[in-house]
Amino acid sequence: MLPQMPVMFDTICTVPLQSDVFAQVIHPSEPLFLIGLSSGHVHAYKLPTETDSLDDDSDNGSASPIKLADASNANGFSQITPSLRRSSTTSLSESGLGSIDTFWKTRRHKGSCRTLGFNHDGDICYSAGSDGLVKAFLTETGRVVSKIAIAQGAYAEDDDVPTVMHVLSPQTLLLATDSGKLRLHDLREGGREIVSKASQVWAPHGKEHVNALIPLPASDTSTSGFSKQWISVGGTTLAVTDLRKGTIATSEDQEVELTSVALVRGLKKGGTSVGEKVVVGQGDGVLSLWEKGVWGDLDERIVVGRNGIGIESLVELPPGAGHGKLKLNEKLVATGLEDGRVRFARIGRNGIVNDMDLKHDEIDGAIGLGFDVEGRMISSGGNVVKVWTEAKGLPGGGRGGAAKHDLSSDDDSDASGAGDSSEGEERTSKRKKRKRNKGKDKSGGKALEFSL
């Protein structure tokens, strides 16, 4: 009998929260990620880097007691810094362990925070909430530098509140809404100012709200290097929109909701294949593969979840991941399912890599998946965020029998001096036809939990 293949990722940190996660965004160049909650809060977390030092206070390399320090930074934000000390014989890049800091958090929206997005440098982040506000703030401090209102007047009648946001270029912000509109807002002063009136508005999926979008790479003749086309999925169709020409292609009705999308490049070329696939997550648990440039209908299918367990999130794994499971010109994508599982699909020899299955949560789905610059996977959903690292020689033997340490309660109080702490009662978030953002607000934060 062949030995069982090792699990590729192992949990190194579990962050319980007081309310459900509605949005997740990962910094493009720093080990940093932000989450948006149903309560309207935004939390910023910083993960350890290769240069962070570890203390070696024990002869056997066992973990030292974990301490939780409460502090406030210069801007008055609530700050929590759990410090985990391990033997210095294992580098941070291998273990993924060290100090994980909540370096600011604040109440950003009166309703839920529904979507987040970084600019290309990562120094500015944008949030949009069910209160109809879009805000730009400094990533380092969380201080708001600009905001606009979109759910007002005629838009309010259309329930025109945000679903998805993406910074297309340093000058343009794409904002999709529940009413099916895809709005282009101009950015000025290095992205610190958002022009309130949309310069262009499209409806690529009719009145169906947009669930996800990704930019298509800039052409070889592009002078700016920034994309002018993007793929969106909404309702039961896929669409391609051009900044200058509008919606240039719409797929056939797939008769199932399309929930997430990713572009996978570097695949084998041949015949009609250009070596690039658009991978789409569906509400019936199927990954549909679309040949780039052929937008009428899907090309192939991979069944990920059965019995109506839909796909909530989707991301390609970084280069080098796979541990020998891939052949040349093959790629891996991670999928977050409604039942809390994370499953991995191989693109090339299409199929599921069963021995890599993970469990984000026992009840809630994984609505957010992504990788930071150190290659750690971050999953979010329900009222928990988890950080995973590759299970290669983790101290303590990996998944089985891992020790767990509890920290004191993660108090999610409103930030003081945040520059924009909203007040007033929360409004219930509305996600038409979507399950992923309909979790109830749950009070009572728990401790950070580290699996060693």
N, C-alpha and C positions, 0 to 999 in steps of 0.2 A: 504494500500500500504506500502510495506516495505521501510524504509529509505534507501537512496543511500549510499553505502559504501564510506568512505573517500578515497581521492587520497593518495597513500602511500608515494610518494616522491614529494617534493616541491623544486623549484629552489631557491638557495640561492646566486648564483653568476653566472654571464655571462661574459666571457672574449672574446671580439671581437679581431680579429687578422688581420694582413695585407695580409695574403695569406692563402690558404687552408691547413687544417690539413691532413697530410698523415700518421702519426704514433702517437701512444699514449702508454705510459708505466707507470705503477704505482709501487712505491717502495714497497718492500715486508714487511717492518717493520716500516717505518716512513710515516707521512702524507705528502707525496711528490709525484709529478708526473711530467713527462716530455712529451713534444709534439714535433714532427718533422713536418716541414712545406714544402710546395711545393717550397718555396724560398730557401730552404737549411738551414734555421735557426732551432735551437733547443732552446726551452724555458724550464726553470725549475721553477715550482711553489711549494710553501709550504703552506699547509692549517693549520688552528689553531688546537691546541691540547687541551685536557682536562685541562692541567695545565696552559694554557695561561690565563692571567688575563684580565678581562673586566672592563671598567670604568663605574661607575654609576653616571652620571652628571645631571640626570633629575629625577623629582619626579614621572612622569607618565610612565617611562620606554620606552619612545619613542626614536628613533634613533637620535644620535647626528650627526652634519654635518660630512660628510666623507672628509678626507683629503688625498691627494696624494702627497707623498714625492719622489722626484727624488734623487738618490744617486748612488754612485759607491762603490763597495766593494774593498777589498784590492787587488783583481786581476784585477780591472779595468772594470768589467762587468757592463753593464747597469742594474740598479736595480730600481724596482718600488715597493713601499710598500703602498698599500691602507689600511687605518686603519678604521675599523667600530666599533663604540662604542655603546653598548646596556646595558640595565639593567643587573646587576649581579645576579638578581633573577633567571635567566635562565642560566643553565650551557652550556658550549660549546658543550658538547656531545649531548645535547638535541636540541639546536638551530642550531649547525653547523656554527655559526657566529663568527667573530673575525677578525684577521688580515690575509689577504691572500697576500703572498709575491711573487713577481717575483724576485727571488734572483740572477739569472743570465740568460743571453741569449746571443747567439752568432751565427754567420754564420758558420755552420759546414761543409756544402757541397756546391760545385759549382752548382750542379743540385739539385733535390729535396731530402729531407731526407725521405727515404722510410720505414725504420723500426728501432726500438729501442729495447734494451733489457738490463735488470739489471743482474748482477751476483747474486749469492745466498745470499750474505751479503748485497747487495745493495750499497756498497761503490764504485763499478765500474759500469759504464754504457757503452753500445756499441751502435754505430749508423752506419748505412749503407745507402749510397745514390746512386742516378742514375749516379754519377760521377765514380762509380765503386770502391769507397773507403770504408773501414771498419775502424772505429776509436774507440779506448778505451779511456775513460776519467774519471776523478774523479767526482763523483756525487756532492760532496760538492762545488767544485769550477768550474767544467767544463773544467779543464785543460787536454789537450790531453796527454796521456802517451805512446800511441802506435797506429800505423796505418798500414794497408796493402792495396794493390791494387789488385782487382780480375778481373776487366774488362780490360784486356790487352792481346795482342798477339792473340792467337787462340780464347780465350774467347770472345773478342770483336766482332768477327764475329758471334758468337752465341747469341749476345745480352745478355750476362751472367751478368746481374746486379741484385742486391738483391730484393727480395720480402718479405721474412720473416726471422726472426732471433730468436734464442732461446739458452740460456745458459743451456746446459744439465747437466753439473757438473762443479765444480771449475777448471777442466782440459780441458773441451770440449765445443766448440761453434758450434752450427748448423746454417748453412746459406743456405737458399734456394734462387733460382734465376729464372729469366724469362725463361731461356732455359730449365727448368725442372730439373736442377741439385740440389742435396742436398749435401752440402759439410760439412765435419767435420774438423774444425780447432782446433789445440791444443792451450791451454792457459798455460802460464808460469808466474812465479813471482806473484802469487796471482791474476792472471787474467789481469795483467798490460801489458803483452806482448802477441801478437797474432802471431802465426806462419803463415807465408804467404802462404806456400804450404799446400793444403788440405791433410790431412792424409788418408781420404777416401772420395769417391764420389759415390753417388747413383743417380738413376733416377726413383723414385718410381711411377711416373705418365707419363713415357715416356718423350715426349717433352713439355708436358703441365706444365706451371709454378705452383709452390706450393702456395696456397692461405693462408693456416694456418696449424699449427701443435701444438700438445700438448704431453707432456711426459706421458707414462703409469707409475703408481706407481711402485717403486722398489719392488721386490719380498721379501718374508719373509726371504729368505736365503741370501739376499744381504749383503755383508760385508761393502759396502761403503754407503748404504742408498740412492744412487742416481740412477735414472732411466737409463736403458740401452735399452729401447724400446720407440717408440713414434708413434703416429698416425698423418698422414698428409692427407690433402685434396687438390686436385689440378685437374683442368679440371673437369671431370665428374666422378672421382673415389676417393675412400678412400683407403689408404694403411697403413700397419704396417711395420715398419722397425726396425731391431735389430742391435745394435752397432757392434756385432760380426758376425752375419749371413746375414746381408743385408736385403732386402725387403722380408718379410716372408708371407705376405698376401696382395692381392689386390682385391677390390670388383668388382662386375659386373659394367658395364657402366650404370650410373644412368640417362643418357640422359639429364642432366641438370647440370649446373655448381654448384659445392660445394664450398661455400665461407668461412665458419667458422666452428669451432669445439670446443666442451667442453666435459669434462668427468664429469658425475654426479654420485656420490656414495651415499650410505645409503638409497637406495630404498628398497622396499619390496622384499624379496626373496621368491622363490617358483617355483616349476616345473623346467623349464629350465633357469629361471632367477637367476642370481648371485647377484642381487641387485645393479648393476652398468650399466649405459647406456652411450653410446657415442651419444651426441646430435650434429647434423650437420645442419648448416644453408644452404639454397639453393637459387639459383638465381631466382626461381619461387615463393618465399615467403613461402616455406614449411620448417618446422623443421622435419628432419628425425631422428628417434630414432633407434639406433643399439645396440643390445645386446652385451655386452663385450665378446669377444672371438668368436663371430659369424660374420665374416667379409665379407661374400659373398654378402649379401644384407641387406637392412634396415628391421626393425621389425615393426615399427609403424610410423604414420605421424601425424603432427599437422599443420593445415593451419594457418599461421600467417598473411601474406599479400596476397591480391588478386589482380587480373588484372596485373600480371607480376611485382608486387612490391617485389623486392628481399630483402633478409636478408643480411646486411652488417657486423654485429658484433653480438657477443653472449657471455654471461657471466652468471655463476650461482650466485644467491644472497647469501650473507653471512648467517651463521646459525642464526636462530631466526627471520629472516625477514618473513613477510607474514601476520601479524596482524590477526591471527585466520583463515586465508583462507586455511590453509593446514591441512591435517590429518597426522597422524603418518606415517613416511617413505615417505613423499612427499617432493618435492623440487620445487623451482621457478627458472626460468632462464629469463634473460632480453634479448631481441632481438632488435637491431637497424636496421631500415628499410631504403630503398632508398628514401622514401618520407619524411624522417625526424622524423617519429614516433618511439617511444620506446614502445614495447608491451611485456607483461609478460606472459609466458607459465608455466603451472603447469605440472610437470612430476610426474606421479603416476596415478591420475585420469586425463589423458591427456586432455588438453584444454587450451584456452586462458582466462585469468582473465581480462575481458573487462573493469571493472571499475578502472583499474590501468594504463590505457593508458596515455602516456606522449607525448610531442612534443619537440624534440630537436631543430628542425629548420623547417621553412616553405618551404624551397627550397631544401637544401642539406641533404643527408642521414647521419645517425649516424654511422661513420666508426669505432669508438672506444667506448667501454663500459668497465667499471671496477669499483672496489670498493677499497677505501683506508682502512687503518687499523682502522679508526674511523667509518667505515660503510657507508661513504658517497659515492654516485654514481657519477662517472665522465663520461660525454659523450662528444664526439668530432666529428666534421664533418663540411664541408664547412669551413668558416673562423670564427668559434666560438667554444669555449669550455664552457661547463656548469657543475656546481657542484650542486648536489641535496642532500637533507637530508630527513629523514623520517618526514612526516607531522604530528608530534604529538605535539600539543599545541604550534605551532610556534607563537611568538608574531606578532600581526597584523592580525591574523585570517587565515593564510594559503594562498591559491592560489587567492581567490577572492579579488579584490580591493587592492592588495598589492602595497605599495609605492615603487617607483623606484628612484634611485639616480644616476646621471651620474658623472663620474670622467673625468678628462682631458684626452687627447689622449694618447693611449698606443703607444709610439714612438718605433718602432722596428728597431732601427739603429744597425749596426754591432757593436759587442763588441770590445772594445780596450783592448789589453793585455790579450786576451782570450787564448793565447797559440797556437791558430790554427784558426784564422779567415780567411776563404778562400776568394780569390778574383777572378774576371772574370765573364763572362756572364753565366747565368743559361742555362742549357740544358733542353729541354722539357722532362718530365718524361714519360715513356712508361709503361702502364699496359695493357698487352694483355688481351682482352676480359673482363676486369674489368671496371666497372663504378666508383667504390668507390674512386679511386685516380686520377681521370681525371679532377678535378676541376681546373678552371683557377686561376692564381695568381691574387689576388685582393689587390690593394694598398689602403691605407687610413685607418689606425686603428681607432677604436672608443674608447669610454670610457668603463671602467669596469662598469657593471650594476648589482646592488644588488636588489633582490626582498626580501622584509622584511615581 
